[in-house]
């Protein structure tokens, strides 16, 4: 048979994981290949970019969508396991699992529409919409892949050690043009610990001004009290600029607070951190690039 699309793979994948055990991706791919009776030639088929195996990629996207819906978890890096919510779905014996089915789960809807404060919905590129041009489909597909990458980065960041998190912060600030030399930045971040301040970096390479930094790999939300503490530490140093970086997210009260104080404090939550890492090529590597060309009408005038 032809290689199934990623939605067709969803229900068989969840059934494979319904034994409750932890499985690696290669186990799932092997079991699903047998389920769909794929040939060796089909399993070797590559994506149009020629970089990844087509079936492997579709299995990965099936898992990704059900992970965002809360049906599949990742107890260990590289391992997949069904969740209690996933078990409930299997017990309900659905005829199929697809994007429309997953929309019933709030976590999945949030993933599909982006962050809570996002104004416009990023529509999935896999949806059929005859009113959209090929360029629009390509752009929405890019946005969906980027959103998925943001979630993957966040997952890894939350699992890393506090020291490694500080390393990420140092590399990011350097890539953004702050911190002077790598040695300066490495010595500045994580060394202070003074009244809610984790470090001090140069705003420019000459050190004409300094920025105070708080960098925390947290799980829970960061509320107004933490930001007030940081703002107080800045005042104690007669500093006017600060950056508060966290792997989690800020409450609305915390965001409102920084808008109404004299100090300039920039809040970087986990999602924004992941987006900056993508923008500055930290923890990511290019996989494929596509160049869109248009007809040069002027060329044919001569």
N, C-alpha and C positions, 0 to 999 in steps of 0.2 A: 504494500500500500504506500501511498505518498506520505511524506513526512507530515504529521499532524500539526496544526497551528497550536500556539501556546495555550489557548483557552481549552482546546480539546484535551490537552495533557493534564489540566488541573485536577479533575476528579480521579483519574487513575493514580496520579502522584499522591494525592491525599489518602487514597485507599492503601497505597504501598506503605505509607508512613503510619497507618492506623494500628500497627502492632505496638506502637508506643515507644519503640526503641530509637536510639540515636543512629542516624545513617549519614554517610558521606554522600556527596553529590554523585560520585562515580557509581555507587551502588544503585541509586535511584535511576540514573541514566541507563544502566544495564537492565534493570528490571522493566523499565518502561519500553526499552527497545524490544524486549521479548514480548511485552504486552501488545505492542503495535506491529509486531512481526516485521521489523525493519531489516533490510538487507545490509551487508557490509558496505556496499556502495552508497546506500542512503545515509548510513552513519558517518561516512567520510565526506559527505557533501558539505561544502563551505558556504558561508554567507556571501552575498555579492561582493563584499569588501575583500574576500579571500583570506580573512584573518582568523575567523573562528568557525568551529563546527556548527552547522545550522541547528541540528537537533539538540545538542548540548545547550546552545544559547536559548532555545525555546523552553527547555526544561528549567533553566535558570530563571527566566522571566515568569514562568508559571509559579515557581516557588516564591519569587519576589512579590507577586501580587497577593498570594495567599498569606505571606508573611505580614504584609501591611494590613491585611484584614484580620490578623490575629489567629489564623488557623494553623500556622506553622511557626515554630520558634527555632532559635539557634542557641542551644545550651552551651555549646563549645564552638570555637571558631572552626568553620568548615564542616560542621555537622548540622543536620536538619532533624527536627522532631515535631510530631503533631502536638498541638495544645489541647486543653480541655474544650475550648471552643471548637476546634477542628473535630474532635471526637463527637461532639454534639451534632455537627453537620453530617458526619458519616452515619450516625444513628438515625438521622432524619431521612436518609436514603434518597438524596436528590437525584434527578435524572441527569443533571449536568451542573458543572460549576463554571461560570464565565464571569465577565466583567459586570454584567447586569446583576448577577447573583451576589457578587461581592459588595455591590453598592449598598447592601442592607447594613453593612458593618461601618460604624462611624469612623474608625481608624482608617479604613480604606478610602472613604469619601474625602477625608482630610488629606490623605496622601495624593489623591487624584486632583484635588483642587489647590494643592500647595499649602503654604502656611496659613494659619487662622486669619492673619491680618492681610492676606493677599486679596487684591481687589478683583482680579480677573481669573477666571477658571482656565487652567491649562487642560485643554481637551485631549484625550488620548489619541495618538496617531493611528491606533488600530481601528477606531470607529469609522464606519462608512459615512461620508458626508459629501454628497455630490456637488454641493455648493462651494466647496473649498478647492482652491487651486493646488497644483503639485507643490508650489513653494510654501503654501500655508501648511500642507501636510508635513513637509520636510521640517519646517520650523517647529511645529507642535511635537513632532517626533524627537527633535533635538532637546526640547524643553523637558519632555518626559524622561529621556535618558539622563539628562542632567539632574533632575529631581531624584531619580533613583540613585545616582552617584552620591548626591548629598546625603541621603539616608544611609548608604553604605559607609561613607566616611564617618558619620556620626556614630554609627555602631562600633566602628573600630576605635574611635577616639575615646568613647566611654569605657572601653576595655583596656586601654593603655594605662601605664603607671603614671603617677604624678610627675615623675622626672621626665618621662617621654612627652607628656603634655607640655611641659615647660620648653622642651626642645622644639616642639611644633610651633609654639608661640614665638620663640627666638627666630626660627627660620622664616616665619611669616612676616614678622616685623622687619627683618633684614630685606626680604624681597620687596617689601612696600617702601623701602628707602629709609627706615628708621634704625636707630641703634648703633650708628657708627660702624665699627668693625664687628665681625662675628665674636671676637673675644670680648669686646666691650659689652655686647648684648648678652652674651652667655654669663658674664660676671654680674650683670645688672639684674637679670630676671631670676627670681627665686632666692636671692641672697639677703634681701632686706628684712622681710617679715616684721616690719615696724608699723604697728598700729593699723593693720589692714592694708599695708602696702607690700606688694611682693617684689617690686623692683622699680628701677628708674632707668629710662632709656633716653638717648639723645634724639631730639626731634629731627636733627639734620646731622650730617657727618662732621660738621665743625663743632657741634655741641652748643650752639647759640641759645638753645632752650631745651628744657627737659620735660618729659612726660612720665607721670607716675602710673604704674601698672599693677593691676590685681588680676591674677590668672588662676582660676580654680576649675578643676575637673569635678563637677558636681553632678549628682543625679536629680535631686529635687529642684524646685523653682528657686530663683533668687529674688527675694522681695525687697521692699523699700528699706527695711532696717539695715541690710547689708550695704546698700548703696549709700545710705546716710553715714554709715561708719566710714566708708571709703572717702566720701566728701569731707567729713570731719578731719580725716587724716591729711587730706590735701590742704585744708585750711591751716592745719598745724605746721605744715611745711611751707606755707605761703605760696603754694603751687596753684596754678590756674587750669592745668590740663591733666586729664587722666583717662585711662582706658581700662574698662572692666570686661574681662573675657571669661566666659564660662562655657562648658560643654552642654549645659542644660538650657534654660530659658528664663526670661525676666517676667515678673508680673506687670500688669498694666500700671499699678501704683508706682513701681520702680521706674518705669519709662516716663510717667508723668512727673516724677520728682526731679529727674535730671533736666527737664525742660524749664524748670522754675528756680534754678539756682545760678549763682554767678559763675561757679566753676564750669568749665567745659568738660563734661564726662561723656565719652563715647561707650555705648553698651554693645558688645559683640556676643550674641548668643550662639548656641551650637550650630544652628542652621546658617547664620551669617558667617561663622567661622569656617564651615565646610565650603561655602560658596567662595570665600576668599582663598582657601586652599586650592580650589579648582582653578580660579583665576590666575594664581601665581605658581601653579604647577608643583604643589607640595603634596606628596603622598599619592599623586596620580601620574599617569603617563598616557600620551596620545595613543589611540587605538586605530583610528581611521579619520581621514579628512575627505571632504567632498567639495569640489569647486564648481560653482554654477556659472556657466558661460551663456552669453546672449549674442545674438546676431549683430555684427558690426555693419550697419547699413551703409555707413560712410565708405567702407572699404570697396563696396560694389559700385559706388558712383563714378569711380575713375576707370 
